Amino acid sequence: MIALTIILDALIILVMLLSAFLWFLASRSRLRRISRHEVLDYADINRIVTAVNRAQILNSRAAFMTALAALLAAFRVMIDLWAMK
């Protein structure tokens, strides 16, 4: 039982660090501001859509890792409560 809790603690820490790293990567992608006087061509629109899509993919991966860390933490608390009986 102790080995399981140690493994879960290590997994929680690892997943939380991975989640933080993915949030960091998602926050680093900046879109440049465009002027209302600027004329956009297809390449500009393609770059904007690609940047938004990449940020969305990184955000969804980070959210998944955050949910996984919460699930592992809940499982860890369940084990502690079960061991107290």
N, C-alpha and C positions, 0 to 999 in steps of 0.2 A: 504494500500500500504506500509506503514511504517513497519507493522508487517511482511509482506512478505519479505521485504529487510533484516530485522533483522534475520528472520529464514534462509534466504539464506546465509547471512554472517556467521551464526553459522554453517550451513552445510558445507560451504566452508572450514572453519577452521577445523572442525572435519575430513573431508575427507582428507585434506592436512596432518594433523597429522597422520592419519591412513596410508596414502601413505608413509610418511617418516618412520614410524615404520616398514612397510613391506620392504622398501628398506634396512633398517638397518638389519632386520632379514636375508634378502637375502645375504647381504654382509658378514655376520658372518660365513657362512658355507665355510670352507676352505678345499681344497683337499691337501692331503700330496703329496709331490713330490716323485717320484719313480726314482730309479737309473736304468741306462741301463743294469746293471749287475743283477738286481733283476728279479726273475722269478715270473710272475703273474699267479695265479690260478683263477678258476671261482669265488671264494668268493671275491677276490680282485677286479675283474672286476665288479662284482655285486655291491660292495660298491661304486665304482667310478660312475657307471651309476646311482645308487640311489641318490648319492649326487648331481650329475649334474641335475637330474630330479627335485629334491626338490628345488634347486636354481632356475631352470627355472619356476617352479610353483609360487614361491614367487615373482620372477621378473614380471611375467605376472599379478599377483594380484596387485602389486604395480603400474604397468603401467596402469592398469584399473582404480585404484583409482586416479592417476594423471590425466587421461583423464576426469574422472567424476568431479574432482575439477575444471578443465579448463572449462568444460561445464557449471557447476553451476556459475562460475565467469562470463562467457559470458552472461548467462541468467540474472545475476545481473546487468551487464552493460546495457543490453537491457532494463531492467525495468527502470534504471536511465534515459536513453535516451528518453524512451517513456514518462516518467513523466515530462521531461523538456518541452515537447510540450504544 
